[in-house]
């Protein structure tokens, strides 16, 4: 059994975050709204600010999964402002070499647990409609698909679906 740890990223971790984020964009370009070509040009300040919560405007939970001392997964929980009743999941990704160990489930469970503590109503994410493994993971964790499909990016033929998790059921 692999030793898996979920850690929160902070601004001093920007190099680790940058390496994982760029790896995710290269490995799974059809899973993200952004692109490797866009983010490879970010400077240190841009990487650091992504890991720095702005208390007046948003709350973030940037997570990294570490397996046997190697960073192997990434996920972000974001509450865009204090009045939002939804936590959004972004940048969910697990390295190919680490798939099958339950890392995706662990990352997502940390965000769901955080959502319960934040007293919100929903956790929401978007998933590429053809990514059957990811859709199944989200379904087994209680996420429900919304009806409408939307393009991944402007002009993209790849479609994503929104899936939501009802946080209120955890409190009942």
C-alpha positions as CSV (number, residue, x, y, z in Angstrom):
1,X,0.0,0.0,0.0
2,X,1.3,3.4,-1.0
3,X,1.7,6.1,1.6
4,X,-0.6,8.9,0.5
5,X,-0.8,12.3,2.1
6,X,-3.1,15.2,1.2
7,X,-1.4,18.6,1.9
8,X,-2.5,22.2,1.5
9,X,-0.4,24.3,-0.9
10,X,0.7,27.8,0.2
11,X,2.5,30.5,-1.8
12,X,6.0,29.2,-0.9
13,X,5.0,25.9,-2.6
14,X,4.6,27.7,-5.9
15,X,7.3,25.7,-7.7
16,X,5.7,22.4,-6.7
17,X,2.3,23.7,-7.8
18,X,3.7,25.0,-11.1
19,X,5.3,21.7,-11.9
20,X,2.1,19.8,-11.1
21,X,-0.2,22.2,-12.9
22,X,1.9,22.2,-16.1
23,X,2.2,18.4,-16.0
24,X,-1.6,18.2,-15.7
25,X,-2.1,20.5,-18.6
26,X,0.3,18.4,-20.8
27,X,-1.1,15.1,-19.6
28,X,-4.8,15.9,-19.9
29,X,-5.3,19.0,-22.1
30,X,-8.9,18.1,-22.8
31,X,-9.8,18.2,-19.1
32,X,-9.1,21.9,-18.3
33,X,-10.4,25.3,-19.4
34,X,-6.9,26.6,-19.6
35,X,-3.9,25.4,-21.7
36,X,-0.3,24.6,-21.2
37,X,0.6,27.2,-23.8
38,X,-1.1,29.9,-21.7
39,X,0.2,28.9,-18.3
40,X,3.8,28.1,-19.2
41,X,4.3,31.8,-19.6
42,X,3.2,32.7,-16.0
43,X,5.8,34.3,-13.8
44,X,6.5,33.5,-10.2
45,X,4.1,36.2,-8.9
46,X,1.2,34.6,-11.0
47,X,1.9,31.2,-9.5
48,X,2.1,32.5,-6.0
49,X,-1.1,34.6,-6.2
50,X,-3.0,31.5,-7.1
51,X,-2.1,29.9,-3.8
52,X,-2.8,33.0,-1.7
53,X,-6.3,33.4,-0.4
54,X,-7.7,36.9,-0.6
55,X,-9.8,37.0,2.6
56,X,-12.1,39.7,1.5
57,X,-13.0,38.1,-1.8
58,X,-12.5,34.4,-1.8
59,X,-11.5,31.3,0.2
60,X,-9.3,28.6,-1.4
61,X,-8.3,25.1,-0.5
62,X,-5.4,24.3,-2.9
63,X,-4.5,20.6,-2.4
64,X,-1.7,18.4,-3.5
65,X,-1.6,14.6,-3.1
66,X,1.8,13.2,-2.2
67,X,2.4,9.5,-2.7
68,X,5.5,7.9,-1.4
69,X,7.0,11.5,-1.0
70,X,6.2,12.4,-4.7
71,X,3.6,15.0,-5.6
72,X,1.1,13.1,-7.8
73,X,-2.2,14.9,-7.7
74,X,-3.8,18.3,-7.5
75,X,-7.2,19.8,-6.7
76,X,-8.5,23.3,-5.8
77,X,-11.6,24.1,-3.8
78,X,-12.7,27.7,-4.3
79,X,-15.4,29.9,-2.7
80,X,-15.4,33.0,-4.8
81,X,-16.9,35.3,-2.2
82,X,-18.1,35.0,1.4
83,X,-21.8,35.1,0.3
84,X,-21.4,32.2,-2.2
85,X,-23.4,29.1,-1.2
86,X,-21.2,26.9,-3.5
87,X,-17.7,25.6,-3.4
88,X,-16.2,25.1,-6.9
89,X,-13.7,22.3,-7.7
90,X,-11.0,23.2,-10.2
91,X,-7.7,21.7,-11.5
92,X,-8.6,18.1,-10.4
93,X,-5.9,15.8,-11.7
94,X,-3.9,12.7,-10.7
95,X,-0.7,11.7,-12.5
96,X,-1.0,8.5,-14.6
97,X,1.6,6.8,-12.5
98,X,-0.6,7.3,-9.4
99,X,-4.0,6.4,-10.7
100,X,-5.8,3.6,-9.1
101,X,-4.7,4.4,-5.5
102,X,-7.9,6.4,-4.6
103,X,-6.1,9.8,-4.8
104,X,-8.9,11.5,-6.7
105,X,-11.4,10.3,-4.0
106,X,-9.1,11.6,-1.2
107,X,-8.7,15.0,-2.8
108,X,-12.4,15.4,-3.5
109,X,-13.3,14.2,0.0
110,X,-11.1,16.9,1.5
111,X,-12.9,19.5,-0.5
112,X,-16.4,18.1,0.4
113,X,-15.3,18.1,4.1
114,X,-14.2,21.7,3.8
115,X,-17.5,22.6,2.1
116,X,-19.4,21.2,5.1
117,X,-17.2,23.4,7.5
118,X,-17.8,26.4,5.3
119,X,-21.6,25.8,5.7
120,X,-22.4,26.0,2.0
121,X,-25.1,24.2,0.0
122,X,-23.3,22.7,-3.0
123,X,-20.0,21.6,-4.3
124,X,-19.8,22.0,-8.1
125,X,-17.4,20.9,-10.7
126,X,-17.2,20.5,-14.5
127,X,-16.0,17.3,-16.1
128,X,-15.3,16.4,-19.7
129,X,-18.4,14.4,-20.7
130,X,-16.3,11.6,-22.3
131,X,-14.0,11.1,-19.2
132,X,-15.9,8.1,-18.0
133,X,-13.5,7.3,-15.1
134,X,-13.9,10.8,-13.6
135,X,-17.7,10.9,-14.1
136,X,-17.9,7.5,-12.3
137,X,-15.7,8.7,-9.4
138,X,-17.9,11.8,-9.0
139,X,-21.1,9.7,-9.2
140,X,-19.9,7.2,-6.5
141,X,-19.2,10.2,-4.2
142,X,-22.7,11.5,-4.6
143,X,-22.4,14.1,-7.3
144,X,-25.3,14.5,-9.7
145,X,-25.0,15.6,-13.3
146,X,-26.8,18.7,-14.6
147,X,-28.6,18.3,-17.9
148,X,-26.8,20.8,-20.1
149,X,-23.5,20.3,-21.8
150,X,-21.2,23.2,-22.6
151,X,-18.0,23.6,-24.6
152,X,-14.8,23.1,-22.6
153,X,-13.3,26.4,-24.0
154,X,-14.6,28.9,-26.5
155,X,-14.6,27.3,-29.9
156,X,-14.0,23.8,-28.5
157,X,-15.9,20.7,-29.7
158,X,-15.1,19.0,-26.4
159,X,-18.1,19.1,-24.1
160,X,-18.2,19.3,-20.3
161,X,-21.0,18.7,-17.9
162,X,-21.5,20.3,-14.5
163,X,-21.9,18.0,-11.6
164,X,-23.0,19.0,-8.1
165,X,-22.9,17.6,-4.6
166,X,-25.6,18.4,-2.1
167,X,-23.6,19.4,1.0
168,X,-26.9,19.8,3.0
169,X,-27.3,16.0,3.0
170,X,-24.1,15.7,5.0
171,X,-25.6,17.8,7.8
172,X,-29.0,16.0,8.0
